[in-house]
Amino acid sequence: MDREWFRGQVVFLTGGTGNLGSCLLYKLAIQLPTAKIFVLVRGSVQRAIEAWEQSIPEQVEEIIATCKIQFFLGDMTQPNLGLSPENISRLQNETTVVMNAAGDIALSRDLAETIPVNCTSHLTLASLLDSFTQLQRFLHISTTYVSSFLPNGVVKEQIYPLYKDPAEELGKILITGKSSYTKQFAAPYALAKHLAENLLLGGNHKFPILILRPCLISPAIEEPYPLYGSDGAIPVHSFLQILLGDSEHWYLKLEQRLPSHAPCNEIPVDLVARTCLAHVAQGTTGVVHASADLYVSRTIGGFLERMRRYAPEGAAEQVKKAGLHHGDVTAPEFYSMIQQFARDWKIECTRSAHLKHVAGPLGLDLGNHDPEIFFKLRIERLAKSILPKLESATVANNKVYPNIS
């Protein structure tokens, strides 16, 4: 795959402080010969740099030192992305590639809250892009869960229509905050992303559109560094923490009730980034999946068995005593959702199969990488981040209930 395509390209990146966005930023700045990277940041430049100092502390200085990064203050949910007229003019006249990695997968957001972040903001961006005079490529990050209303079986790299008129459906949601389709999706954000896909591809825009749908994202194999990715940005880690300490719904009980043969669709974040960049270079349009078929396919049973195998001794008992709480989503809510949507899906990745034989920053050839050793290291790292919380919670619980052992 020819990295030279990126030579001289001017990239406008949204969501650049997020998990996938930071990985894309690293690759665009360090590994590829891009000319400039315009990064949309909300709040302040300092806030963006502080986010990178948390997520990529050893890489942020190197990225800034390339002198490729230029910050544009804005907000995806505002008209014209909240950009100043001067910055809009620069983007219109210089940008050749747009990578839209902005979004929010928070399960706690209801439909009315998630639509502005995961649907209408993307449409605002697309409308603005019609005025970009140099634009050659547009990459939009979606999710395989836009297809979570489908039954078991093959999920192809295409749009599956659900409503007669997507624009009419969006209009109803904007007025009422509700949709009759919400319960057919794994979460409201998936419905919002589904609507965005339909409206983007049906929008008669002047530029080619590539929609990249990752499945659940797991820690990086290599880029920006091995095991990159905070637990809050890795869905499976968040899900495990939601279930921690809940005697009725904790993960070992979940394991007993889930179909152990169902796929656990996860892919490392850097493989998603490589897939994105390879298809941008190729000029691919339409829908592309980035799922476990491009890495290692595991079942839910296989995943949980490995987790037990590599978890520190005594961790299960510590979990039961701790009673941790995670965000606004309760264990019963999550338990119900995962039981409903643990489907036997085969997420097709045929458009990227050739990349498994390509090495380098745009390829999925993993060389001597050992997925089993990597999984073990991942669980060990996860335990290091969770066990201190368990110890603190256990101490607190013992103070409140001193007679309970």
Backbone torsions as a table, in degrees:
resi	resn	phi	psi	omega
1	MET	NA	131.7	-169.3
2	ASP	-86.7	103.6	176.3
3	ARG	-67.4	-18.1	-178.9
4	GLU	-63.9	-19.5	178.1
5	TRP	-57.5	-30.4	-176.5
6	PHE	-79.1	-7.3	-177.6
7	ARG	-62.4	123.6	177.9
8	GLY	83.0	-3.4	-178.6
9	GLN	-72.0	145.4	176.9
10	VAL	-111.0	113.4	-171.2
11	VAL	-105.2	133.3	170.5
12	PHE	-105.1	116.9	-174.8
13	LEU	-114.2	125.2	171.0
14	THR	-105.6	155.6	-177.6
15	GLY	69.2	27.1	-173.1
16	GLY	-71.5	-12.5	176.1
17	THR	-98.5	-1.6	178.5
18	GLY	-78.0	-179.9	-175.7
19	ASN	-62.6	-57.2	178.0
20	LEU	-70.4	-39.1	-177.8
21	GLY	-60.8	-40.1	179.0
22	SER	-67.3	-36.0	177.0
23	CYS	-65.9	-44.1	176.0
24	LEU	-60.3	-43.6	-179.9
25	LEU	-59.3	-46.1	179.2
26	TYR	-57.4	-47.9	-176.6
27	LYS	-67.6	-41.9	179.5
28	LEU	-64.3	-38.9	-176.4
29	ALA	-80.9	-41.6	-170.4
30	ILE	-98.9	-41.6	-170.9
31	GLN	-96.5	-17.8	-174.9
32	LEU	-120.8	149.4	-174.0
33	PRO	-85.0	48.0	177.0
34	THR	-67.8	155.9	179.3
35	ALA	-88.7	-47.5	-179.0
36	LYS	-143.8	152.7	173.4
37	ILE	-131.6	109.0	175.4
38	PHE	-85.8	120.5	-176.3
39	VAL	-111.9	120.2	176.1
40	LEU	-76.9	123.3	179.9
41	VAL	-127.7	144.0	-179.3
42	ARG	-103.5	137.5	177.4
43	GLY	93.1	-77.9	-179.3
44	SER	-161.7	160.9	175.8
45	VAL	-63.8	-40.3	-179.2
46	GLN	-59.3	-39.6	178.8
47	ARG	-62.4	-40.4	178.5
48	ALA	-65.6	-44.8	-179.5
49	ILE	-64.0	-39.6	177.4
50	GLU	-63.3	-36.2	176.5
51	ALA	-63.3	-43.1	178.9
52	TRP	-68.4	-33.8	177.9
53	GLU	-64.3	-25.8	174.4
54	GLN	-79.8	-43.2	-171.3
55	SER	-90.6	-37.4	-178.7
56	ILE	-132.8	60.6	-171.1
57	PRO	-59.7	-33.1	-177.0
58	GLU	-90.6	-5.0	-178.1
59	GLN	-109.1	-21.6	-171.0
60	VAL	-62.6	-40.3	179.5
61	GLU	-63.9	-40.3	178.6
62	GLU	-64.1	-40.0	179.3
63	ILE	-64.1	-48.2	-179.9
64	ILE	-63.2	-36.2	-177.1
65	ALA	-66.5	-17.5	177.3
66	THR	-67.6	-18.8	-176.9
67	CYS	62.7	17.6	176.5
68	LYS	-86.3	-24.2	-169.8
69	ILE	-82.3	129.7	172.1
70	GLN	-129.9	128.0	-174.6
71	PHE	-92.7	134.6	174.6
72	PHE	-120.6	116.6	178.7
73	LEU	-73.2	133.9	179.8
74	GLY	-174.7	-171.0	-178.3
75	ASP	-153.9	119.4	-176.1
76	MET	-57.4	-27.5	-174.6
77	THR	-88.1	-0.2	-178.9
78	GLN	-99.5	158.0	174.6
79	PRO	-56.1	138.6	-176.5
80	ASN	52.4	29.0	177.7
81	LEU	61.0	18.1	-179.7
82	GLY	69.3	17.2	-177.2
83	LEU	-82.5	150.4	174.4
84	SER	-72.3	154.5	177.4
85	PRO	-56.4	-36.1	179.9
86	GLU	-65.3	-42.4	-179.7
87	ASN	-71.4	-36.0	175.2
88	ILE	-60.0	-43.0	-179.8
89	SER	-61.9	-42.4	178.1
90	ARG	-62.1	-46.1	-179.9
91	LEU	-61.4	-43.6	-178.2
92	GLN	-61.1	-35.7	-172.5
93	ASN	-96.4	-14.7	-174.2
94	GLU	-118.5	-30.5	-171.4
95	THR	-67.7	131.1	175.4
96	THR	-110.0	-23.8	-178.7
97	VAL	-135.8	132.9	173.2
98	VAL	-116.9	129.5	176.7
99	MET	-120.4	111.4	-175.4
100	ASN	-101.0	94.1	179.9
101	ALA	-105.2	13.8	-179.6
102	ALA	-75.5	150.1	178.8
103	GLY	158.9	174.4	-178.4
104	ASP	-148.4	116.2	-177.2
105	ILE	-93.4	13.0	-176.0
106	ALA	-55.2	125.2	-179.6
107	LEU	-72.7	-17.7	-176.0
108	SER	-80.4	-12.5	-179.7
109	ARG	-77.7	132.8	173.3
110	ASP	-83.5	177.4	-172.5
111	LEU	-61.6	-43.3	-179.0
112	ALA	-61.5	-32.4	179.9
113	GLU	-79.7	-34.8	-173.4
114	THR	-85.0	-24.2	-179.0
115	ILE	-58.7	-46.3	179.2
116	PRO	-62.1	-33.4	-175.9
117	VAL	-83.4	-40.6	-170.8
118	ASN	-108.9	5.6	178.0
119	CYS	-140.0	-70.5	-171.7
120	THR	-64.2	-30.8	177.5
121	SER	-63.5	-36.3	178.8
122	HIS	-68.8	-35.0	178.4
123	LEU	-70.4	-36.5	175.1
124	THR	-61.2	-44.8	177.6
125	LEU	-59.4	-48.2	-177.5
126	ALA	-61.3	-39.3	178.3
127	SER	-62.5	-40.4	178.3
128	LEU	-65.4	-36.8	-176.4
129	LEU	-65.9	-22.3	178.1
130	ASP	-62.5	-17.4	178.9
131	SER	-96.9	1.7	-179.7
132	PHE	-79.6	118.4	-171.7
133	THR	-80.8	-20.5	-176.2
134	GLN	-109.2	4.9	-170.1
135	LEU	-67.5	126.1	178.9
136	GLN	-109.7	-31.4	-174.5
137	ARG	-140.0	143.8	171.1
138	PHE	-133.0	119.3	176.9
139	LEU	-107.1	126.4	177.4
140	HIS	-119.2	125.3	179.8
141	ILE	-88.6	124.3	177.5
142	SER	-119.4	-139.4	-179.6
143	THR	-158.0	147.1	175.7
144	THR	-63.8	-18.3	-178.5
145	TYR	-74.6	-0.5	169.5
146	VAL	-64.6	-17.8	-179.8
147	SER	-103.2	16.0	-174.4
148	SER	-71.2	-5.1	175.4
149	PHE	-85.0	-6.7	-177.6
150	LEU	-79.1	154.6	175.1
151	PRO	-75.3	178.0	175.3
152	ASN	-54.5	149.8	176.3
153	GLY	132.4	-165.2	-177.1
154	VAL	-77.0	132.8	173.1
155	VAL	-110.1	111.0	-175.3
156	LYS	-86.0	165.5	-179.9
157	GLU	-82.4	76.3	-177.3
158	GLN	-158.2	169.4	172.9
159	ILE	-85.2	130.6	172.9
160	TYR	-103.1	109.9	-177.6
161	PRO	-67.0	147.8	-178.1
162	LEU	-132.3	-33.8	-177.8
163	TYR	-121.5	154.5	-177.8
164	LYS	-63.4	-43.4	-175.8
165	ASP	-136.5	103.0	-178.5
166	PRO	-58.2	-38.0	-179.6
167	ALA	-64.5	-39.3	178.2
168	GLU	-66.0	-40.8	178.9
169	GLU	-63.2	-43.4	177.6
170	LEU	-61.9	-41.8	178.3
171	GLY	-58.3	-41.6	178.1
172	LYS	-63.1	-42.0	-179.3
173	ILE	-65.3	-41.0	-179.2
174	LEU	-64.3	-29.4	179.8
175	ILE	-83.6	-45.4	-171.9
176	THR	-101.7	-21.1	-174.8
177	GLY	76.6	9.1	-175.7
178	LYS	-135.1	162.2	176.0
179	SER	-146.7	143.1	177.4
180	SER	-72.7	-8.0	-177.2
181	TYR	-97.7	-6.7	-171.3
182	THR	-54.9	-44.4	-174.5
183	LYS	-70.8	-9.8	177.7
184	GLN	-83.1	-7.9	-177.9
185	PHE	-111.0	154.5	-179.0
186	ALA	-61.7	-30.2	178.5
187	ALA	-160.4	157.3	-179.5
188	PRO	-56.0	-34.7	-179.7
189	TYR	-61.9	-30.5	179.4
190	ALA	-67.8	-38.2	174.7
191	LEU	-64.9	-42.7	178.7
192	ALA	-60.1	-43.1	179.5
193	LYS	-67.6	-35.8	177.9
194	HIS	-63.1	-45.2	176.9
195	LEU	-60.8	-43.6	-179.7
196	ALA	-59.8	-44.0	178.4
197	GLU	-58.0	-50.0	-179.0
198	ASN	-58.1	-44.9	-175.4
199	LEU	-75.8	-31.2	175.6
200	LEU	-66.7	-50.9	-176.7
201	LEU	-72.2	-22.2	178.3
202	GLY	-96.8	11.5	-171.9
203	GLY	-90.7	1.0	-179.9
204	ASN	52.3	47.0	179.9
205	HIS	-79.7	161.6	-174.7
206	LYS	-82.8	-8.8	-173.4
207	PHE	-117.3	154.0	177.2
208	PRO	-72.2	142.6	-175.9
209	ILE	-118.3	127.7	172.5
210	LEU	-114.0	123.5	176.4
211	ILE	-108.0	119.1	-179.5
212	LEU	-106.3	121.0	-179.2
213	ARG	-108.0	100.8	172.4
214	PRO	-79.0	154.7	166.9
215	CYS	-85.0	-157.4	176.6
216	LEU	-60.3	134.2	-176.4
217	ILE	-95.5	135.8	-179.7
218	SER	-116.6	175.8	-177.6
219	PRO	-59.5	154.5	-177.7
220	ALA	-70.1	145.8	172.7
221	ILE	-76.0	-42.6	-169.7
222	GLU	-140.4	-38.6	-169.4
223	GLU	-118.9	134.3	0.0
224	PRO	-71.0	-19.0	174.8
225	TYR	-160.8	158.2	-178.2
226	PRO	-58.5	133.6	179.4
227	LEU	70.9	15.3	173.9
228	TYR	-54.8	142.0	176.5
229	GLY	127.7	117.0	177.9
230	SER	-71.0	152.1	-178.0
231	ASP	-57.6	-35.7	-180.0
232	GLY	-66.1	-21.6	-179.9
233	ALA	-97.4	0.8	-179.7
234	ILE	-113.2	105.2	-170.8
235	PRO	-51.6	-44.5	-177.2
236	VAL	-63.0	-37.9	178.0
237	HIS	-65.8	-41.9	177.1
238	SER	-62.6	-43.0	-178.8
239	PHE	-61.5	-42.2	179.5
240	LEU	-62.2	-39.7	-178.6
241	GLN	-71.5	-29.9	174.9
242	ILE	-60.3	-38.3	-175.4
243	LEU	-85.7	-11.9	-175.4
244	LEU	-61.8	133.2	172.1
245	GLY	79.0	-1.7	179.3
246	ASP	-93.1	111.2	-172.6
247	SER	-64.8	-24.6	-179.4
248	GLU	-89.0	-28.2	-169.5
249	HIS	-128.9	13.2	-175.2
250	TRP	-67.8	167.9	-161.0
251	TYR	-64.9	-27.2	179.4
252	LEU	-69.1	-33.8	175.1
253	LYS	-70.3	-36.9	176.9
254	LEU	-60.0	-41.7	-179.2
255	GLU	-58.7	-37.3	-178.0
256	GLN	-67.3	-24.2	-173.8
257	ARG	-107.2	-10.8	179.4
258	LEU	-85.4	152.1	172.8
259	PRO	-70.3	107.3	-172.4
260	SER	-63.4	-22.6	-178.3
261	HIS	-82.6	-11.6	-177.5
262	ALA	-66.5	145.8	-177.7
263	PRO	-69.3	144.2	170.8
264	CYS	-104.8	94.4	-171.5
265	ASN	-83.7	103.1	177.6
266	GLU	-133.5	150.2	175.1
267	ILE	-147.0	138.1	178.8
268	PRO	-59.1	144.0	-173.7
269	VAL	-62.0	-34.4	-179.2
270	ASP	-72.1	-26.2	175.1
271	LEU	-71.8	-32.7	174.0
272	VAL	-63.9	-46.0	180.0
273	ALA	-61.3	-42.0	178.7
274	ARG	-63.4	-41.1	178.7
275	THR	-62.5	-44.7	177.2
276	CYS	-54.9	-53.6	-172.5
277	LEU	-68.3	-35.9	178.0
278	ALA	-63.6	-43.3	-179.1
279	HIS	-72.9	-31.1	173.0
280	VAL	-62.0	-45.9	179.5
281	ALA	-62.6	-37.1	-179.9
282	GLN	-73.5	-19.9	-175.2
283	GLY	80.2	25.3	179.4
284	THR	-63.9	142.3	173.7
285	THR	-125.8	167.4	-178.3
286	GLY	85.2	-151.6	-172.6
287	VAL	-101.2	134.3	175.7
288	VAL	-131.3	132.4	175.9
289	HIS	-93.4	148.7	169.5
290	ALA	-129.2	93.8	-173.5
291	SER	-127.0	-175.0	-174.8
292	ALA	-59.2	-24.9	178.4
293	ASP	-60.2	-20.6	178.2
294	LEU	-89.7	-1.9	178.5
295	TYR	-132.8	-97.9	178.9
296	VAL	-135.1	124.8	178.3
297	SER	-87.6	123.4	177.8
298	ARG	-125.4	153.8	172.5
299	THR	-88.9	166.1	175.7
300	ILE	-60.4	-43.3	178.5
301	GLY	-60.5	-43.5	179.5
302	GLY	-64.6	-39.2	178.9
303	PHE	-63.5	-49.5	-176.8
304	LEU	-67.6	-34.3	177.9
305	GLU	-64.3	-42.3	178.1
306	ARG	-66.5	-37.4	179.5
307	MET	-62.0	-43.5	177.0
308	ARG	-63.1	-40.2	-176.1
309	ARG	-63.7	-38.6	-173.3
310	TYR	-100.5	-3.9	179.0
311	ALA	-71.1	147.8	179.2
312	PRO	-60.9	148.8	-179.4
313	GLU	-61.1	134.4	178.7
314	GLY	84.5	-0.8	-176.6
315	ALA	-64.3	-37.4	-177.0
316	ALA	-62.2	-42.8	178.8
317	GLU	-66.0	-36.9	179.1
318	GLN	-65.1	-39.1	179.0
319	VAL	-59.9	-46.4	-175.9
320	LYS	-64.2	-31.0	-177.6
321	LYS	-82.0	-18.2	-165.9
322	ALA	-80.6	-46.7	-178.2
323	GLY	68.2	46.5	179.0
324	LEU	-70.2	154.6	173.2
325	HIS	-121.3	145.2	-175.1
326	HIS	-131.9	103.4	173.3
327	GLY	62.2	-150.4	-175.0
328	ASP	-96.1	-5.8	-177.1
329	VAL	-95.4	125.3	-179.8
330	THR	-84.9	159.1	178.5
331	ALA	-58.6	-44.8	179.1
332	PRO	-60.0	-38.3	178.9
333	GLU	-63.9	-46.2	-179.5
334	PHE	-67.7	-41.5	179.7
335	TYR	-56.1	-45.5	179.6
336	SER	-63.8	-42.7	-178.0
337	MET	-64.2	-46.9	-175.4
338	ILE	-69.9	-32.5	175.6
339	GLN	-64.9	-40.5	-178.2
340	GLN	-68.6	-35.8	-172.0
341	PHE	-111.4	18.1	171.6
342	ALA	-82.3	75.3	-173.7
343	ARG	-95.2	165.5	177.0
344	ASP	-95.0	69.5	179.3
345	TRP	-90.7	142.5	171.3
346	LYS	-112.1	99.2	-176.0
347	ILE	-84.5	109.1	-173.6
348	GLU	-69.8	137.6	178.5
349	CYS	-131.0	35.7	-172.8
350	THR	-63.1	-29.2	-175.9
351	ARG	-73.2	-11.6	-179.7
352	SER	-118.3	3.7	-176.1
353	ALA	-57.1	-35.9	-178.3
354	HIS	-64.9	-23.3	-177.8
355	LEU	-70.4	-18.3	178.9
356	LYS	-68.2	-12.2	178.6
357	HIS	-108.3	12.8	-178.6
358	VAL	-114.3	128.0	177.3
359	ALA	-93.0	168.9	175.2
360	GLY	97.1	-175.1	-172.8
361	PRO	-68.0	-11.8	178.8
362	LEU	-115.9	16.5	-176.3
363	GLY	-124.1	164.8	-179.1
364	LEU	-112.4	12.9	172.9
365	ASP	-73.9	117.5	-171.6
366	LEU	-95.8	4.5	175.4
367	GLY	59.0	-122.7	-176.5
368	ASN	-93.6	13.0	179.9
369	HIS	-58.3	133.7	179.0
370	ASP	-110.3	106.0	-177.1
371	PRO	-59.9	-31.6	-177.9
372	GLU	-70.7	-45.5	177.1
373	ILE	-63.1	-40.7	-179.5
374	PHE	-62.7	-41.4	179.2
375	PHE	-63.2	-41.2	178.5
376	LYS	-60.2	-45.9	179.1
377	LEU	-62.9	-37.1	179.0
378	ARG	-62.4	-47.5	-179.1
379	ILE	-66.0	-37.5	177.6
380	GLU	-63.2	-40.9	178.4
381	ARG	-67.6	-40.6	178.1
382	LEU	-61.1	-42.4	179.7
383	ALA	-62.5	-38.2	179.9
384	LYS	-63.3	-33.0	-178.8
385	SER	-82.0	-28.8	-175.4
386	ILE	-90.7	-38.4	-172.9
387	LEU	-58.1	-39.4	176.1
388	PRO	-60.9	-35.6	177.1
389	LYS	-66.2	-39.6	179.2
390	LEU	-64.1	-42.6	-179.1
391	GLU	-63.8	-42.8	179.9
392	SER	-64.6	-41.9	-178.9
393	ALA	-67.3	-38.2	179.8
394	THR	-64.8	-42.6	178.0
395	VAL	-61.5	-44.6	-179.6
396	ALA	-62.5	-43.3	179.7
397	ASN	-64.2	-38.2	-180.0
398	ASN	-67.2	-30.4	177.4
399	LYS	-70.5	-37.1	-179.5
400	VAL	-76.9	-39.6	-178.4
401	TYR	-123.0	73.3	-171.4
402	PRO	-64.9	-18.6	-177.9
403	ASN	-92.6	-1.5	-178.4
404	ILE	-97.5	125.1	179.6
405	SER	-106.3	NA	NA
